[in-house]
Amino acid sequence: WYLEDGSVTVNADNSGQTVTQGGGSAVPDEAPVITQRGSSAETSNTITINASENATANVTISNVNIDTSSAAIATSGKGNVNIELDGTNTLKSGVDHAGLEKNSDGNQGKLTITDENENGKLIATGGDGAAGIGGGLYAGGNDITITGGEITATGGDSGAGIGGGASAGGKNITIAGGKVTATGGLGAAGIGGGFYGDGNDITITDGKVTATGGDYGAGIGGGNHGEGK
């Protein structure tokens, strides 16, 4: 699936997984690879991944380069989302939106970022008020696992590198491999809470992690006026 041809939506439910592009019809595809013909050129087309309860969406992104006013990649639903990285993938989102957005309202499943072929890189930058990976404005970034890849996650003003957007927390975040660099915006944690947000239940079991908070934010834990535990 080439992003130059239009934005892509992946839907997974108990009957399987389909992909819709632009105004086209839904096409069954259990293992879609979303890429670009020329990754040196930015596209404003986006990727949306929806997973229904008890379902898992599986998507590979390969050398995508998205710069948009909305969320470059947005995940939703009560099911789980697995994203495999191939090549260098750059996600830059607009104000209020995370680079890789997972808005956690307490009813969503887990987002897992993998790199099975050990050739993947992800550069995710949030707009002001949002995380690099995790929540948009006022939205928590919860239940996020990274098992591999070279990950650079940078929050916008008041957003965590990995975790919550402004005034929101980040919890149940696990890093189990890869090389992860997470940098929070002003008042936000590198990994954990955004400005005024808590950072709880953060686990690192493997890999190399560099976590830097913005002014008044923890490297790992809470943002300004937030707690870490």
C-alpha positions as CSV (number, residue, x, y, z in Angstrom):
1,W,0.0,0.0,0.0
2,Y,1.6,3.2,-1.2
3,L,0.7,6.4,0.8
4,E,1.1,8.5,-2.3
5,D,-2.2,7.0,-3.4
6,G,-4.2,8.2,-0.4
7,S,-4.6,7.8,3.4
8,V,-4.8,4.2,4.6
9,T,-7.2,2.8,7.2
10,V,-6.8,-0.7,8.7
11,N,-9.7,-2.3,10.5
12,A,-9.4,-5.5,12.5
13,D,-12.3,-7.4,14.1
14,N,-13.2,-10.9,14.8
15,S,-13.9,-11.7,11.2
16,G,-10.4,-10.6,10.0
17,Q,-8.5,-7.5,8.9
18,T,-9.2,-5.2,6.0
19,V,-7.5,-2.2,4.4
20,T,-9.2,0.8,2.9
21,Q,-7.4,3.5,0.9
22,G,-8.8,6.9,-0.1
23,G,-12.4,6.4,-1.2
24,G,-11.9,2.8,-2.2
25,S,-13.6,-0.3,-0.8
26,A,-12.3,-2.5,2.0
27,V,-9.8,-5.1,0.9
28,P,-9.0,-8.2,3.0
29,D,-5.3,-8.1,4.1
30,E,-4.0,-9.8,7.2
31,A,-0.4,-8.5,6.8
32,P,-0.4,-5.1,5.1
33,V,2.8,-3.3,4.3
34,I,2.4,0.5,4.1
35,T,5.2,2.3,2.3
36,Q,6.0,5.0,-0.2
37,R,7.5,4.9,-3.6
38,G,9.8,7.7,-2.6
39,S,10.4,8.2,1.1
40,S,12.5,11.3,0.6
41,A,9.4,13.3,-0.2
42,E,7.0,14.0,2.7
43,T,3.3,13.1,2.4
44,S,0.4,14.5,4.3
45,N,-1.6,11.3,3.9
46,T,-2.1,9.4,7.2
47,I,-2.5,5.9,8.6
48,T,-5.4,5.0,10.9
49,I,-5.5,1.6,12.6
50,N,-8.6,0.4,14.4
51,A,-8.8,-2.9,16.4
52,S,-12.1,-4.1,17.8
53,E,-12.3,-5.8,21.2
54,N,-10.6,-9.3,21.2
55,A,-9.0,-8.5,17.8
56,T,-5.4,-7.7,16.9
57,A,-4.3,-5.4,14.0
58,N,-1.0,-6.3,12.4
59,V,0.7,-3.6,10.3
60,T,4.1,-3.1,8.8
61,I,5.3,0.4,8.0
62,S,8.3,0.6,5.7
63,N,10.1,3.8,4.9
64,V,7.1,6.2,5.3
65,N,7.7,9.9,5.7
66,I,4.5,11.6,7.0
67,D,4.2,15.3,7.9
68,T,0.6,16.3,8.6
69,S,-1.6,18.7,10.5
70,S,-3.5,15.8,12.1
71,A,-2.0,12.5,13.5
72,A,0.5,10.8,11.2
73,I,-0.5,7.4,12.6
74,A,-3.5,7.1,15.0
75,T,-4.6,3.8,16.7
76,S,-7.9,3.2,18.4
77,G,-10.3,0.5,19.6
78,K,-10.4,-2.0,22.5
79,G,-8.2,-4.5,20.6
80,N,-4.4,-4.6,20.3
81,V,-2.3,-3.0,17.6
82,N,1.1,-4.4,16.5
83,I,3.3,-2.2,14.3
84,E,6.4,-3.7,12.7
85,L,9.2,-1.3,11.6
86,D,11.1,-1.7,8.4
87,G,13.5,0.9,7.2
88,T,13.4,4.5,8.4
89,N,9.9,5.8,9.2
90,T,9.4,9.5,10.1
91,L,6.1,10.7,11.7
92,K,5.5,14.4,12.3
93,S,2.1,15.4,13.5
94,G,0.3,18.8,13.9
95,V,-0.7,20.7,17.0
96,D,-2.6,18.6,19.6
97,H,-1.6,15.3,18.0
98,A,1.0,12.7,18.9
99,G,3.5,11.5,16.2
100,L,2.2,8.0,16.8
101,E,-1.1,8.6,18.6
102,K,-2.6,6.2,21.0
103,N,-5.2,8.1,23.0
104,S,-5.9,5.9,26.1
105,D,-9.4,6.4,27.6
106,G,-9.1,3.2,29.7
107,N,-10.9,1.0,27.2
108,Q,-8.1,0.6,24.6
109,G,-5.9,-2.4,24.0
110,K,-2.1,-2.5,23.8
111,L,0.1,-0.8,21.3
112,T,3.3,-2.9,20.5
113,I,6.1,-1.6,18.3
114,T,8.4,-4.4,17.0
115,D,11.4,-4.8,14.8
116,E,11.7,-8.5,14.0
117,N,14.2,-8.0,11.2
118,E,16.3,-5.6,13.2
119,N,16.3,-3.1,10.4
120,G,13.7,-0.6,11.6
121,K,13.8,2.9,12.7
122,L,11.0,5.2,13.9
123,I,11.3,9.0,14.4
124,A,8.0,10.2,16.0
125,T,7.5,13.9,16.8
126,G,4.4,15.2,18.4
127,G,2.8,18.6,17.9
128,D,2.5,21.1,20.8
129,G,0.4,19.6,23.6
130,A,1.0,16.0,22.5
131,A,3.5,13.2,23.0
132,G,5.9,11.8,20.5
133,I,4.4,8.3,21.0
134,G,1.2,8.2,23.1
135,G,-1.5,10.7,23.9
136,G,-2.6,13.8,22.1
137,L,-3.8,16.9,23.9
138,Y,-5.3,16.1,27.3
139,A,-5.1,12.4,26.4
140,G,-3.2,9.7,28.3
141,G,-0.6,7.4,26.7
142,N,-1.1,4.0,28.3
143,D,-0.3,0.3,27.5
144,I,2.6,0.9,25.1
145,T,5.3,-1.7,24.6
146,I,8.5,-1.4,22.5
147,T,10.4,-4.6,21.8
148,G,12.9,-3.5,19.2
149,G,14.0,-0.9,16.7
150,E,15.8,2.4,16.9
151,I,13.1,4.7,18.3
152,T,13.4,8.5,18.7
153,A,10.3,10.0,20.3
154,T,10.0,13.7,20.9
155,G,7.1,15.4,22.6
156,G,5.7,18.8,21.6
157,D,5.4,21.5,24.2
158,S,3.9,19.9,27.4
159,G,3.9,16.4,25.8
160,A,6.0,13.4,27.0
161,G,8.4,11.7,24.6
162,I,6.6,8.5,25.3
163,G,3.4,8.7,27.3
164,G,0.9,11.4,28.0
165,G,-0.1,14.6,26.3
166,A,-0.5,17.9,28.1
167,S,-2.4,17.4,31.4
168,A,-2.4,13.7,31.0
169,G,-0.5,10.7,32.3
170,G,1.4,7.8,30.9
171,K,1.2,4.3,32.5
172,N,1.9,0.7,31.7
173,I,4.8,1.5,29.4
174,T,7.3,-1.3,28.8
175,I,10.6,-1.2,26.9
176,A,11.9,-4.7,26.3
177,G,14.5,-4.1,23.6
178,G,15.9,-1.8,21.0
179,K,17.5,1.6,21.3
180,V,15.0,4.2,22.6
181,T,15.6,7.9,22.9
182,A,12.6,9.8,24.5
183,T,12.6,13.5,25.0
184,G,9.8,15.4,26.7
185,G,8.6,18.9,25.9
186,L,8.4,21.8,28.4
187,G,7.2,20.4,31.7
188,A,6.8,16.9,30.5
189,A,8.7,13.6,31.2
190,G,10.9,11.8,28.7
191,I,8.9,8.7,29.5
192,G,5.7,9.0,31.5
193,G,3.4,12.0,32.1
194,G,2.9,15.2,30.2
195,F,2.7,18.5,31.9
196,Y,0.5,18.0,35.0
197,G,0.5,14.3,34.3
198,D,1.6,11.3,36.3
199,G,3.9,8.6,35.1
200,N,3.2,5.1,36.6
201,D,4.1,1.5,36.0
202,I,7.1,2.0,33.7
203,T,9.2,-1.1,33.1
204,I,12.6,-1.4,31.3
205,T,13.8,-5.0,30.9
206,D,16.2,-4.8,27.9
207,G,17.6,-2.4,25.3
208,K,19.3,0.9,25.6
209,V,17.2,3.8,26.9
210,T,17.9,7.5,27.0
211,A,15.1,9.5,28.6
212,T,15.2,13.3,29.0
213,G,12.5,15.4,30.6
214,G,11.7,18.9,29.5
215,D,12.2,21.7,32.0
216,Y,10.5,20.7,35.3
217,G,9.7,17.2,34.0
218,A,11.3,13.9,35.0
219,G,13.4,11.8,32.7
220,I,11.2,8.9,33.7
221,G,8.1,9.5,35.8
222,G,5.8,12.5,36.2
223,G,5.6,15.8,34.4
224,N,5.6,19.1,36.1
225,H,3.1,18.9,39.0
226,G,2.7,15.2,38.3
227,E,3.8,12.1,40.2
228,G,5.9,9.2,39.3
229,K,5.5,5.8,40.9
